[in-house]
Amino acid sequence: MRRGDDGARSRQSDPGTHGAPRHGPLCRDGSAGASCHQDGKQFRNPPRDVGHRTLCPTAIRGGARLVAQGFTQIEGVNYYDTYAPVAKLASFRTILAIAARLDLELHQIDIKGAYLNGELTPQEVIYMRQPPGFAYPNSTGQVFQLIKTIYGLKQSGRRWYQKFTDICEKHLRLTRCSVDQSVFYRREGDFIIVIAVHVDDCTIAASNMSLVEEVKRVLGEHVEVSDLGESHWLLGIEIRRDREAHTISLL
């Protein structure tokens, strides 16, 4: 997180209403009618910041998580799109049918802290108050400027989807499905890879284990991945497979 003046500035081009520039050191807290100085420039009336809260440890498997109070964000000012990658149930059923028919390997992975991987655009300048007990040294009355998304921000799902799409298209050479844009695939001769993503859960269907391992390795180079092995559950639905009979049942 970068640090900035006390407020999440709007996207207007008037420098008189902007907070601190995206790059640079901390500037002082500015309330109504006050001003702060940064790199020789003066910025009056910095808008307010986005607050935060801390989830209880049991909510995230033994650790606390800092989340933003996204309900204080203003649509069209602090965020625009809020789309998160959610593949349709019909797409999952189709992938399972193809996997059963072609005897594809079927594995699952989980992306740890998916929403922490998104990157804010230069137009999304958001400030957040420092968490209690973790204040930056000599920074009383000052706030952080976010450069990556965190849980609670309205646009976190959208930015994570863009990050995942970038990895799939540029590094795995996958094509995004035109019918369901949370499904990605690649076909080369008799070999095929299909990935369906539901926020942070990914189902991988591939012709052989080397392709499955390639997907896991490449994703692991960019985000933290938990390998769940062969698929036995899908969105709370149990998967039972009989490879000899070429059948997959959802229970």
PLY file of the C-alpha trace (Angstrom):
ply
format ascii 1.0
element vertex 251
property float x
property float y
property float z
element edge 250
property int vertex1
property int vertex2
end_header
0.00 0.00 0.00
1.18 3.50 -0.74
0.57 6.34 1.65
-1.22 9.57 0.85
-3.36 12.40 2.22
-6.43 11.76 4.35
-9.01 10.96 1.69
-9.90 8.99 -1.44
-9.83 11.58 -4.19
-12.35 11.75 -6.99
-11.57 11.20 -10.67
-12.17 14.79 -11.69
-9.31 16.51 -13.48
-9.41 19.69 -11.37
-6.12 19.66 -9.39
-7.74 21.79 -6.72
-9.93 18.87 -5.65
-7.36 16.10 -5.90
-5.63 14.33 -3.05
-1.93 13.55 -3.16
-0.42 12.30 -6.44
-0.22 8.56 -6.92
3.55 8.49 -6.32
5.35 10.18 -3.49
5.70 10.44 0.29
3.08 10.89 2.96
1.33 14.23 3.25
-0.54 15.65 6.21
-4.13 15.12 7.21
-6.45 17.61 5.50
-9.91 18.37 6.76
-12.47 20.71 5.15
-10.78 23.96 4.18
-7.31 22.60 4.92
-4.60 21.77 2.43
-1.60 19.50 2.11
1.62 19.91 0.16
3.29 17.32 -2.08
6.17 17.82 -4.51
5.68 21.56 -4.48
1.95 21.34 -5.25
-0.93 22.26 -3.01
-4.12 20.20 -2.85
-7.15 21.66 -1.10
-10.01 19.79 0.56
-8.82 16.19 0.08
-11.92 13.90 -0.01
-12.46 11.39 2.78
-10.77 8.01 3.03
-12.20 4.48 3.00
-12.41 2.93 6.45
-11.57 -0.63 7.41
-12.47 -3.43 9.78
-10.80 -6.64 10.97
-12.48 -10.02 10.60
-12.34 -12.41 13.53
-9.66 -15.13 13.31
-12.12 -18.02 12.90
-13.49 -16.42 9.75
-10.26 -17.05 7.85
-8.86 -20.25 9.30
-6.88 -18.95 12.24
-5.72 -15.53 11.06
-7.14 -12.01 11.09
-7.83 -10.20 7.84
-8.03 -6.46 7.25
-10.91 -5.52 4.96
-12.03 -2.18 3.54
-15.39 -0.63 4.33
-16.46 -0.67 0.71
-19.93 0.59 1.58
-18.39 4.07 1.88
-17.31 4.01 -1.78
-19.26 6.00 -4.35
-20.15 4.45 -7.72
-18.59 6.40 -10.57
-16.06 8.01 -8.22
-14.23 5.23 -6.34
-15.30 2.32 -8.55
-17.13 1.41 -11.74
-17.46 -2.33 -12.49
-17.90 -4.97 -9.79
-17.97 -8.14 -11.89
-16.36 -11.26 -10.34
-15.48 -14.44 -12.28
-18.34 -16.90 -11.73
-18.72 -19.72 -14.22
-22.26 -20.93 -14.87
-23.39 -24.24 -13.43
-24.29 -25.30 -16.97
-20.65 -24.70 -17.97
-19.40 -26.92 -15.15
-21.83 -29.65 -16.17
-20.66 -29.41 -19.78
-17.00 -29.66 -18.74
-17.75 -32.71 -16.59
-19.62 -34.33 -19.49
-16.68 -33.72 -21.81
-14.26 -35.02 -19.18
-16.30 -38.21 -18.80
-16.61 -38.70 -22.55
-12.94 -38.07 -23.37
-11.55 -39.52 -20.13
-9.90 -36.22 -19.20
-8.00 -35.61 -15.98
-10.16 -33.57 -13.61
-8.49 -31.54 -10.86
-9.24 -28.59 -8.61
-7.17 -25.76 -7.18
-7.96 -22.92 -4.83
-6.48 -19.44 -5.17
-5.44 -18.16 -1.75
-6.54 -14.59 -1.09
-7.80 -14.17 -4.66
-8.99 -10.59 -4.19
-5.56 -9.54 -2.89
-4.06 -10.16 -6.34
-5.96 -7.48 -8.24
-4.26 -4.20 -9.16
-5.98 -0.84 -9.06
-5.85 1.33 -12.17
-4.31 4.83 -12.07
-7.85 6.24 -12.11
-8.82 4.33 -8.96
-7.09 6.33 -6.26
-8.28 5.03 -2.91
-7.02 5.90 0.56
-7.54 3.85 3.70
-7.04 4.66 7.35
-4.17 2.89 9.07
-5.25 -0.18 11.04
-5.19 0.22 14.84
-1.99 -1.14 16.33
-0.18 -1.17 12.98
0.31 2.52 12.37
3.25 3.52 10.16
6.03 5.19 12.21
5.72 8.97 12.57
2.49 9.06 10.55
-0.16 10.26 12.97
-3.22 11.58 11.13
-2.10 10.12 7.81
-3.50 7.31 5.64
-2.45 4.61 3.17
-3.04 4.77 -0.56
-3.98 1.35 -1.95
-2.12 0.11 -5.03
-3.69 -3.38 -4.97
-7.18 -4.51 -4.12
-8.17 -5.89 -0.74
-11.30 -7.63 0.46
-14.18 -5.21 0.96
-13.51 -2.95 -2.03
-16.33 -2.89 -4.56
-14.01 -3.47 -7.54
-11.89 -6.25 -6.02
-13.76 -8.99 -7.88
-13.41 -7.20 -11.19
-9.68 -6.57 -10.77
-9.09 -10.20 -9.74
-10.91 -11.37 -12.85
-8.69 -9.16 -15.02
-5.58 -10.55 -13.29
-6.74 -14.15 -13.82
-7.63 -13.46 -17.45
-4.19 -11.96 -18.04
-2.48 -15.07 -16.65
-4.65 -17.44 -18.71
-4.31 -15.58 -22.00
-0.68 -14.43 -21.84
1.05 -17.19 -19.91
-1.11 -20.27 -20.52
-2.14 -19.30 -24.07
-5.77 -20.05 -23.30
-8.76 -18.60 -25.13
-11.66 -17.08 -23.22
-15.01 -18.69 -24.02
-17.37 -16.31 -25.79
-20.45 -17.87 -24.16
-19.16 -18.03 -20.57
-16.28 -15.65 -19.95
-15.26 -17.46 -16.78
-14.24 -20.48 -18.87
-10.88 -20.68 -20.66
-9.63 -23.38 -23.03
-6.83 -24.44 -25.35
-6.85 -27.19 -27.94
-3.80 -28.41 -29.83
-4.40 -31.51 -31.92
-5.70 -34.25 -29.63
-4.78 -32.35 -26.46
-7.17 -30.07 -24.62
-7.17 -27.91 -21.49
-10.31 -26.36 -20.00
-10.42 -24.16 -16.90
-13.60 -22.95 -15.22
-13.24 -20.43 -12.40
-15.76 -19.63 -9.68
-14.23 -16.63 -7.89
-11.24 -18.43 -6.32
-12.06 -22.08 -7.09
-10.73 -23.44 -10.37
-11.72 -26.68 -12.05
-9.14 -28.01 -14.52
-9.90 -30.60 -17.18
-7.00 -31.74 -19.36
-5.98 -34.61 -21.62
-3.11 -35.72 -19.38
-1.43 -34.96 -16.07
1.44 -33.04 -17.66
-1.06 -30.43 -18.90
-2.68 -30.27 -15.48
0.71 -29.76 -13.85
1.53 -27.05 -16.40
-1.59 -25.11 -15.42
-0.84 -25.46 -11.70
2.80 -24.46 -12.18
2.06 -21.36 -14.26
-0.72 -20.16 -11.97
1.56 -20.79 -8.98
4.16 -18.48 -10.49
1.75 -15.54 -10.31
-0.60 -16.26 -7.40
-0.58 -18.50 -4.34
-2.32 -21.77 -5.13
-3.66 -24.64 -3.01
-3.63 -27.93 -4.90
-6.81 -29.84 -4.02
-6.00 -32.80 -6.26
-8.72 -34.67 -8.12
-12.16 -33.08 -8.11
-14.52 -34.59 -5.55
-16.67 -31.55 -4.78
-18.04 -28.78 -6.99
-19.78 -25.77 -5.42
-20.97 -27.95 -2.55
-22.02 -30.79 -4.87
-20.31 -34.15 -4.53
-18.67 -35.59 -7.66
-18.48 -39.34 -8.12
-16.62 -40.72 -11.11
-16.42 -44.12 -12.70
-13.63 -43.91 -15.27
-14.18 -47.41 -16.57
-17.82 -46.66 -17.34
-16.99 -43.12 -18.50
-19.55 -41.58 -16.13
-19.53 -38.68 -13.69
-22.41 -38.22 -11.22
-23.35 -35.12 -9.22
-24.92 -35.93 -5.87
0 1
1 2
2 3
3 4
4 5
5 6
6 7
7 8
8 9
9 10
10 11
11 12
12 13
13 14
14 15
15 16
16 17
17 18
18 19
19 20
20 21
21 22
22 23
23 24
24 25
25 26
26 27
27 28
28 29
29 30
30 31
31 32
32 33
33 34
34 35
35 36
36 37
37 38
38 39
39 40
40 41
41 42
42 43
43 44
44 45
45 46
46 47
47 48
48 49
49 50
50 51
51 52
52 53
53 54
54 55
55 56
56 57
57 58
58 59
59 60
60 61
61 62
62 63
63 64
64 65
65 66
66 67
67 68
68 69
69 70
70 71
71 72
72 73
73 74
74 75
75 76
76 77
77 78
78 79
79 80
80 81
81 82
82 83
83 84
84 85
85 86
86 87
87 88
88 89
89 90
90 91
91 92
92 93
93 94
94 95
95 96
96 97
97 98
98 99
99 100
100 101
101 102
102 103
103 104
104 105
105 106
106 107
107 108
108 109
109 110
110 111
111 112
112 113
113 114
114 115
115 116
116 117
117 118
118 119
119 120
120 121
121 122
122 123
123 124
124 125
125 126
126 127
127 128
128 129
129 130
130 131
131 132
132 133
133 134
134 135
135 136
136 137
137 138
138 139
139 140
140 141
141 142
142 143
143 144
144 145
145 146
146 147
147 148
148 149
149 150
150 151
151 152
152 153
153 154
154 155
155 156
156 157
157 158
158 159
159 160
160 161
161 162
162 163
163 164
164 165
165 166
166 167
167 168
168 169
169 170
170 171
171 172
172 173
173 174
174 175
175 176
176 177
177 178
178 179
179 180
180 181
181 182
182 183
183 184
184 185
185 186
186 187
187 188
188 189
189 190
190 191
191 192
192 193
193 194
194 195
195 196
196 197
197 198
198 199
199 200
200 201
201 202
202 203
203 204
204 205
205 206
206 207
207 208
208 209
209 210
210 211
211 212
212 213
213 214
214 215
215 216
216 217
217 218
218 219
219 220
220 221
221 222
222 223
223 224
224 225
225 226
226 227
227 228
228 229
229 230
230 231
231 232
232 233
233 234
234 235
235 236
236 237
237 238
238 239
239 240
240 241
241 242
242 243
243 244
244 245
245 246
246 247
247 248
248 249
249 250
